[in-house]
Amino acid sequence: MTDYLQFSIEGAVGLIEFNRPQKLNAMTPKMAAALVEAVTICNADRAIRAVVLTGAGERAFCAGSDISELDRYETPWDFRNRPEYCDMLRSLRVPTIAAINGYALGGGLEMAMACDILIAAETAKLAAPEIKLGWIGGGGMVVHLARAIGRSNAAKMVMTGDPISAQQALAWGLISEILRPDALRARAMELAATIASRAPIAAETAKANMHAAMSMPLSEAVAYERDLQTICMATEDAREGRRAFAEKRPPEFQGK
């Protein structure tokens, strides 16, 4: 890791924290490399069953890429082929929760939307401000916004670059919950721990199913869902779930 990106494990939950609050947790290439390392650890460690992504400090979740770092790329092609931190987050196999504790701007908003569940502090602001600097987002901004909040609302955000409040994001369906800033992280960890207590293979297939539902035609998505259900039903965890139900006790899932 780097001092500017911290990774820790609490029980079955991995916690990734942007730790550059004096710069609104803006991403640098070193932070992107550290994120790759953290994601690699999470994908390799079967004991990690959920991941929380958040930012240090009270002002920002992440303000996207550090603008002062962008001129270090010698050509647009070098920029195009940089390690893409949003792609890395989308590659996480386990369910992910974004705890948006402040500004989520540009790539910061894209990273939040790369997670499965988004919750936010009541003071959070979300924006796609790239147009104010002469470009657009490239980490999934438009596709995620359009699918989450509709074409018109997405266009308004992307074409003006102006921020929306956490309350507006909740009304549009972009986030799931609003909390007091001092309660946000605890709620994210609580939610992650709840997910981590469920059958891990089922949780991972549910995540795969969500991705399919967003990208496949209806008939194909339903068929894929049925295939995933069949895979889950063949696991020892599913048998344990049925036994626990019959015996009126909590199940003990092993990820098998």
C-alpha positions as CSV (number, residue, x, y, z in Angstrom):
1,M,0.0,0.0,0.0
2,T,0.9,3.7,0.0
3,D,0.3,6.2,2.8
4,Y,-2.4,7.7,0.6
5,L,-4.4,4.5,0.2
6,Q,-4.9,2.3,3.2
7,F,-6.2,-1.3,3.2
8,S,-7.2,-3.3,6.3
9,I,-9.3,-6.4,7.1
10,E,-11.9,-6.4,9.8
11,G,-13.3,-9.9,10.2
12,A,-14.6,-10.9,6.8
13,V,-14.7,-7.4,5.5
14,G,-11.9,-5.6,3.6
15,L,-11.7,-1.8,4.1
16,I,-10.1,0.3,1.3
17,E,-9.7,4.0,2.3
18,F,-8.4,6.9,0.2
19,N,-6.1,8.7,2.6
20,R,-5.2,12.1,1.1
21,P,-7.8,14.3,2.7
22,Q,-5.7,17.5,2.2
23,K,-6.2,17.0,-1.5
24,L,-9.8,15.8,-1.3
25,N,-8.5,12.2,-1.6
26,A,-7.7,12.8,-5.3
27,M,-6.1,9.8,-7.0
28,T,-2.5,9.6,-8.1
29,P,-0.8,6.9,-10.2
30,K,0.7,5.5,-6.9
31,M,-2.7,5.3,-5.3
32,A,-4.1,3.6,-8.4
33,A,-1.3,1.0,-8.2
34,A,-2.0,0.5,-4.5
35,L,-5.7,0.0,-5.3
36,V,-4.7,-2.7,-7.8
37,E,-2.8,-4.4,-5.0
38,A,-5.7,-4.1,-2.6
39,V,-8.1,-5.6,-5.1
40,T,-5.7,-8.4,-5.9
41,I,-5.5,-9.3,-2.2
42,C,-9.3,-9.2,-1.8
43,N,-9.8,-11.5,-4.8
44,A,-7.2,-14.0,-3.6
45,D,-8.3,-14.2,0.0
46,R,-11.4,-16.4,0.3
47,A,-11.9,-15.2,3.9
48,I,-12.8,-11.7,2.6
49,R,-16.5,-11.8,1.8
50,A,-17.3,-8.1,1.3
51,V,-15.4,-4.8,0.7
52,V,-16.1,-1.2,1.9
53,L,-14.6,1.7,0.0
54,T,-14.5,5.1,1.7
55,G,-12.4,8.3,2.1
56,A,-10.5,9.8,5.0
57,G,-11.5,13.0,6.5
58,E,-14.9,14.8,6.5
59,R,-14.7,16.7,3.2
60,A,-14.3,14.1,0.5
61,F,-14.8,10.5,-0.6
62,C,-12.6,11.1,-3.7
63,A,-12.3,14.0,-6.1
64,G,-11.2,11.8,-9.0
65,S,-7.8,12.0,-10.6
66,D,-5.3,14.6,-9.4
67,I,-5.4,17.1,-12.2
68,S,-1.8,18.1,-11.6
69,E,-0.7,14.5,-12.4
70,L,-2.4,14.3,-15.8
71,D,0.3,16.2,-17.7
72,R,2.8,13.4,-16.7
73,Y,1.4,11.2,-19.5
74,E,3.4,11.9,-22.6
75,T,0.7,11.1,-25.1
76,P,-3.1,10.5,-25.1
77,W,-2.3,6.9,-25.8
78,D,-0.3,6.6,-22.6
79,F,-3.2,8.1,-20.8
80,R,-5.6,5.7,-22.4
81,N,-3.5,2.7,-21.3
82,R,-2.9,3.8,-17.7
83,P,-4.1,1.4,-14.9
84,E,-7.8,2.2,-14.7
85,Y,-8.9,2.2,-11.1
86,C,-12.6,1.9,-11.9
87,D,-12.0,-1.2,-13.9
88,M,-10.1,-2.7,-10.9
89,L,-13.0,-2.1,-8.6
90,R,-15.4,-3.7,-11.1
91,S,-13.2,-6.7,-11.0
92,L,-13.8,-7.4,-7.3
93,R,-15.5,-10.8,-7.0
94,V,-17.2,-10.0,-3.7
95,P,-20.0,-7.5,-3.0
96,T,-18.7,-3.9,-2.5
97,I,-20.1,-0.9,-0.6
98,A,-19.2,2.7,-1.3
99,A,-19.5,4.9,1.9
100,I,-19.5,8.3,0.3
101,N,-18.4,10.6,3.1
102,G,-18.1,13.9,1.2
103,Y,-17.3,15.0,-2.4
104,A,-17.5,12.2,-5.0
105,L,-16.3,14.0,-8.1
106,G,-15.4,12.7,-11.5
107,G,-13.5,9.5,-11.1
108,G,-14.5,9.5,-7.5
109,L,-18.1,9.2,-8.5
110,E,-17.2,6.6,-11.1
111,M,-15.5,4.5,-8.4
112,A,-18.5,4.8,-6.1
113,M,-20.7,3.6,-9.0
114,A,-18.4,0.7,-9.6
115,C,-19.5,-0.6,-6.2
116,D,-22.6,-2.6,-5.7
117,I,-24.3,-0.6,-3.0
118,L,-23.8,3.2,-2.5
119,I,-24.6,4.9,0.8
120,A,-23.7,8.5,1.6
121,A,-23.4,11.1,4.4
122,E,-26.1,13.7,4.4
123,T,-23.3,16.3,3.5
124,A,-22.1,14.4,0.4
125,K,-22.0,16.1,-3.0
126,L,-21.8,14.1,-6.2
127,A,-20.8,15.4,-9.6
128,A,-19.4,14.7,-13.1
129,P,-17.5,17.9,-13.4
130,E,-15.1,16.9,-16.2
131,I,-16.9,19.0,-18.8
132,K,-15.9,22.2,-16.9
133,L,-12.3,21.3,-17.7
134,G,-12.8,20.3,-21.3
135,W,-13.3,16.5,-21.3
136,I,-15.8,13.8,-20.2
137,G,-15.5,10.9,-17.8
138,G,-14.0,7.7,-19.1
139,G,-14.5,5.2,-16.2
140,G,-18.1,4.4,-16.8
141,M,-19.7,7.7,-15.9
142,V,-22.4,8.0,-18.5
143,V,-23.4,4.3,-18.6
144,H,-23.7,4.0,-14.9
145,L,-25.5,7.3,-14.4
146,A,-27.9,6.7,-17.3
147,R,-28.8,3.3,-15.9
148,A,-29.1,4.5,-12.3
149,I,-31.0,7.8,-12.7
150,G,-32.3,7.9,-16.3
151,R,-31.1,9.5,-19.5
152,S,-32.3,13.1,-18.7
153,N,-30.9,13.3,-15.2
154,A,-27.7,11.7,-16.3
155,A,-27.4,14.2,-19.2
156,K,-28.0,17.1,-16.8
157,M,-25.2,16.0,-14.6
158,V,-22.7,15.2,-17.4
159,M,-23.5,18.3,-19.5
160,T,-23.5,20.9,-16.8
161,G,-20.9,19.3,-14.4
162,D,-22.9,20.7,-11.5
163,P,-23.1,18.7,-8.3
164,I,-26.2,17.2,-6.7
165,S,-26.8,16.7,-3.0
166,A,-27.1,13.4,-1.3
167,Q,-30.8,14.0,-0.9
168,Q,-31.2,14.4,-4.7
169,A,-29.1,11.3,-5.3
170,L,-31.4,9.4,-3.0
171,A,-34.5,10.7,-4.7
172,W,-33.1,9.7,-8.1
173,G,-32.1,6.2,-6.9
174,L,-28.3,6.7,-7.3
175,I,-27.7,5.9,-3.6
176,S,-29.6,3.6,-1.1
177,E,-29.2,5.4,2.2
178,I,-28.3,8.8,3.8
179,L,-26.7,8.9,7.2
180,R,-25.2,11.4,9.6
181,P,-21.5,11.8,8.8
182,D,-20.4,10.3,12.1
183,A,-22.6,7.2,11.5
184,L,-21.7,6.5,7.9
185,R,-18.6,4.2,8.3
186,A,-20.2,2.1,11.0
187,R,-23.3,1.6,8.9
188,A,-21.2,0.6,5.9
189,M,-19.2,-1.9,8.0
190,E,-22.4,-3.2,9.5
191,L,-24.0,-3.7,6.1
192,A,-20.8,-5.4,4.8
193,A,-20.7,-7.7,7.8
194,T,-24.3,-8.7,7.2
195,I,-23.5,-9.6,3.5
196,A,-20.3,-11.4,4.6
197,S,-22.5,-13.6,6.9
198,R,-24.5,-14.8,4.0
199,A,-23.5,-17.8,1.8
200,P,-20.4,-16.5,0.0
201,I,-20.9,-18.3,-3.3
202,A,-24.5,-17.1,-3.4
203,A,-23.3,-13.5,-2.7
204,E,-20.8,-13.7,-5.5
205,T,-23.3,-15.2,-8.0
206,A,-25.8,-12.5,-7.0
207,K,-23.2,-9.9,-7.9
208,A,-22.6,-11.6,-11.2
209,N,-26.4,-11.8,-11.7
210,M,-26.7,-8.0,-11.1
211,H,-24.1,-7.3,-13.8
212,A,-25.9,-9.6,-16.2
213,A,-29.2,-7.9,-15.5
214,M,-27.7,-4.6,-16.5
215,S,-26.1,-5.7,-19.7
216,M,-28.2,-8.6,-21.2
217,P,-31.5,-8.7,-23.0
218,L,-34.4,-9.9,-20.7
219,S,-34.7,-13.5,-21.9
220,E,-30.9,-14.1,-21.7
221,A,-30.6,-12.5,-18.3
222,V,-33.4,-14.7,-16.9
223,A,-31.8,-17.8,-18.4
224,Y,-28.4,-16.8,-16.9
225,E,-30.1,-16.2,-13.5
226,R,-31.6,-19.7,-13.6
227,D,-28.1,-21.1,-14.4
228,L,-26.6,-19.2,-11.5
229,Q,-29.4,-20.5,-9.2
230,T,-28.7,-24.1,-10.3
231,I,-25.0,-23.6,-9.5
232,C,-25.9,-22.3,-6.0
233,M,-28.3,-25.2,-5.4
234,A,-25.5,-27.6,-6.0
235,T,-23.3,-26.2,-3.3
236,E,-22.7,-27.5,0.2
237,D,-23.8,-24.1,1.5
238,A,-27.3,-24.6,0.0
239,R,-27.6,-28.0,1.6
240,E,-26.4,-26.4,4.9
241,G,-29.1,-23.6,4.5
242,R,-31.8,-26.2,4.1
243,R,-30.6,-28.2,7.1
244,A,-30.4,-25.1,9.2
245,F,-33.9,-24.1,8.2
246,A,-35.3,-27.5,9.2
247,E,-33.3,-27.5,12.5
248,K,-34.3,-23.9,13.3
249,R,-30.8,-22.7,13.7
250,P,-28.5,-20.2,12.0
251,P,-26.6,-21.7,9.0
252,E,-22.8,-22.0,9.1
253,F,-21.7,-21.2,5.5
254,Q,-18.3,-22.4,4.4
255,G,-18.1,-21.1,0.8
256,K,-18.3,-24.6,-0.6
